[in-house]
Structure formats: C-alpha cells, structure tokens
C-alpha cells in the first residue's frame, strides 16, 4: 500500500520544489520537525524516498505517541474501573500525508494520524462474567513471615482480575513474570530437590497451588502441572503446583464458550482464589479436597505454618 502510494505520486511529480521543513504535531503539541533532504536519495532530477530513513522515522514516531490500552478491572471495593482506549500511529494515513509533503511540498504542518487501540476487557464484559462463581479455593499461611507473605501478595496481585477467553491458555509464569528483587520479590523458603532452602520469590507456589485447585474445581483443562519434590502442607497430598521461572510452570486452558475471570486476594494469613463467569456457562465442575480435609493433625499443620 505504501509503495503503491509513493510510486503513484512519484510519477505525477513534474518538477522539484524548494526544500521545506515539516512540523509534526500530536494532540496540538510539536513532537518532530523534519527536512526533506534527510529522506531523499540524490540520484536523479526527481525526488526518490530513502525507505530506510522513512521507516526509522515511523518507528520513532510510533514510540513517541503509542499509548497502551488499559483493561477494565474490579477495584478493591467491588466497583468496576472502566477501560481506557489506547492510541497508535495510523501508518497508511501517515504515508499519504508524508507523500504529499515529500513529492509536492504542499504540506508544512501535520497532525499525526492515529488509530484507537481497544483493550481486551471492557466494562460490559466484566458485567457479564462477574456473576457466577464456578470455583473457589483457600489456603493458609503464617502471615508473620514477612518476606514470604510479601511474595504471596505480589503474585496474587499479578493474577487478580485476569480474564481467560474461550480456548485460551493461562500460564502462571507468564502472568506473574520473573521474580526479581527489582520487582519487589524477596528471599523466602523454597523446596529445591527435596530440600528446604531460600530463594527470591519463595512462597509463590502457594499461590499457584491455590489457583490450581480453584480452576480444577471449576472444570478448566489442566495442561501443565508439577508437584513439589517434597510434601507441602498448605494443600492435601498431590494437590500442589510448583512453579519456577526457569523450570516448571502451571498452565490451564479455558474449555468453555464463555470467558472466565480470576480473582486472587490475600486476607491476613489466607490466600483465596475465585473463578467467575457468566450465569449461562455450561459448567462441568470437579470435586477437589479442601484444606480442612487434610489428614495431618492440626497441631502439626500449625507448627509447620509457624516455622515458615
């Protein structure tokens, strides 16, 4: 499209015009000023566009004006925070305007053309899927362990308000991201090859395990899950989901014809994940053992929590 536009205007150009600058505005503010000779290949008596220079200009302008969209989400008090539409460069319109400037010198100022970038999740969608709870699970931890609690809270925030569309895969590692000190994660107990150790992000496996049990109860398709090499006590045996940035992941798929919404919250020493969707969903739930069905003696569980 761009090459066709430029070629057509090139053929229609009968004479050269004095070189003039072009001022480019965005939202009535000057963001760039260019000169024709910077984008011209001086090989003949007619102007020839330097495509490499033009593409560099496009990339620069795109970075300057791009505004990412923001999904609608549910706030701390249950209110829906509306979505925000993003902005990107309209390449075809810009090519048309730039061609008039370059070949005909008929343009001295330009308001850069843009296109809206719509978010994946808007208010109307949330109103449709924040209705029926199809899965819920809770686990418990020692909130006095500040570093581990911090990591659990950070990981829970990353998956909270996530919408998984029909047929879409959810990856815990991709959703939470790499656990680094720059992102606020701290060193806390982890299980490595069956031994208790410490590492950045310790504790987030309780979030992934809680999530696993909630989505399993909701009848979602479990694609990838691994258990720890050592027994953990915040979920029943075999009901954990270990994760590591350079290792195992927890992945599930939404098999339903309606999107699902994940809510993940920490209340004191309780980690809670809820799965919600439309009241029209054709639900196929599964029974999962709850934490209060643990076979271990409650005193042993309390001791384990206090140690971590």
C-alpha positions, -999 to 999 in steps of 0.1 A, spaced: 0 0 0 28 24 10 49 16 -21 19 20 -44 10 54 -30 46 67 -32 51 54 -67 19 70 -80 28 103 -65 63 100 -78 51 96 -114 28 126 -110 57 148 -98 67 170 -127 91 194 -110 111 199 -79 100 223 -53 123 242 -28 131 220 2 110 229 32 106 215 67 76 196 80 64 201 116 46 171 131 21 176 159 4 152 183 -25 165 203 -16 200 193 20 196 206 51 196 184 68 162 185 91 164 155 104 186 127 120 171 96 137 183 64 131 168 30 167 163 22 171 140 52 148 115 35 159 120 -1 183 99 -22 201 124 -45 204 102 -76 183 120 -102 164 150 -111 133 137 -94 129 130 -56 134 94 -45 125 85 -10 150 68 12 129 40 26 152 31 54 152 67 67 114 67 64 110 35 83 133 49 110 110 80 113 79 57 115 95 37 144 105 69 163 70 84 159 53 52 169 73 51 201 65 87 209 28 85 205 19 49 214 -4 47 244 -12 12 255 -48 3 263 -58 -5 299 -83 -32 307 -113 -26 328 -110 -43 362 -127 -47 395 -115 -24 423 -109 -32 460 -144 -24 469 -161 -43 441 -166 -14 418 -157 -17 381 -129 6 370 -136 13 333 -112 5 305 -90 31 287 -86 31 250 -50 33 237 -35 51 207 -12 40 179 1 56 146 -21 52 116 6 41 91 -15 43 59 -28 79 65 7 90 76 22 76 44 -4 95 23 3 128 41 40 123 41 39 117 3 22 150 -3 49 167 17 78 148 1 67 149 -36 46 181 -38 58 202 -9 21 210 -2 23 203 35 41 223 61 23 211 93 8 177 101 -13 165 130 -1 129 131 -30 105 123 -38 79 149 -58 47 154 -76 36 186 -63 5 204 -91 -11 222 -85 -32 254 -93 -69 255 -115 -64 286 -141 -37 289 -168 -28 314 -196 -46 296 -176 -79 295 -169 -77 332 -205 -72 339 -213 -104 320 -187 -126 337 -185 -113 372 -218 -131 381 -214 -168 388 -187 -183 410 -177 -216 394 -146 -223 415 -131 -212 448 -102 -223 470 -85 -211 501 -52 -220 517 -35 -207 549 0 -194 557 19 -177 585 15 -140 579 43 -133 604 68 -144 579 71 -110 562 92 -120 532 71 -150 523 39 -130 528 52 -102 506 58 -127 478 24 -142 481 7 -108 479 28 -97 449 20 -129 429 -17 -127 438 -19 -92 425 -4 -102 392 -31 -128 385 -60 -109 401 -86 -96 375 -72 -118 348 -97 -128 321 -91 -160 302 -111 -162 270 -126 -194 254 -98 -217 242 -71 -195 256 -42 -208 277 -32 -193 310 5 -196 321 13 -188 357 49 -179 349 39 -156 320 12 -139 341 33 -133 372 65 -127 354 101 -132 365 105 -130 402 133 -104 409 143 -81 437 137 -51 413 100 -61 412 98 -63 450 102 -101 455 122 -112 485 141 -143 496 120 -168 514 118 -206 519 116 -228 488 119 -265 481 148 -275 459 154 -312 451 135 -322 482 154 -299 505 142 -267 521 163 -237 510 158 -200 503 154 -181 471 139 -150 456 101 -154 453 97 -182 479 61 -187 488 45 -181 454 40 -218 449 12 -215 475 -5 -190 451 -1 -214 421 -13 -243 442 -44 -224 454 -51 -213 418 -47 -249 406 -73 -262 430 -97 -234 422 -96 -238 384 -97 -276 388 -129 -273 408 -142 -250 380 -137 -278 354 -110 -260 335 -85 -281 315 -52 -286 333 -24 -286 306 8 -285 327 13 -291 364 41 -305 386 42 -314 422 70 -304 446 98 -329 453 88 -327 490 54 -327 507 39 -293 513 13 -288 540 -9 -260 527 -28 -283 504 -37 -320 505 -12 -345 491 -9 -343 454 -28 -311 451 1 -287 448 15 -269 417 52 -260 419 65 -232 396 98 -217 388 108 -191 363 134 -213 346 116 -245 354 81 -259 359 50 -239 350 14 -242 358 -8 -239 327 -45 -244 321 -70 -238 293 -105 -224 293 -126 -251 276 -159 -232 279 -177 -210 254 -176 -181 279 -146 -161 293 -137 -167 329 -125 -142 355 -98 -149 381 -99 -131 415 -69 -136 438 -68 -120 472 -48 -122 505 -67 -118 537 -43 -119 566 -29 -154 566 -54 -167 540 -48 -170 502 -81 -171 483 -87 -176 445 -121 -174 430 -131 -183 394 -162 -165 380 -181 -165 347 -214 -159 331 -246 -174 345 -251 -190 311 -219 -211 313 -224 -249 308 -204 -258 339 -187 -291 344 -173 -289 379 -149 -313 396 -147 -322 433 -114 -313 449 -103 -319 485 -103 -288 507 -76 -277 531 -98 -286 561 -98 -322 549 -61 -325 555 -52 -358 571 -23 -343 592 -30 -334 627 -40 -297 631 -12 -292 656 14 -304 631 0 -281 604 1 -251 628 37 -260 637 46 -261 600 30 -227 594 48 -211 623 81 -223 611 76 -207 577 
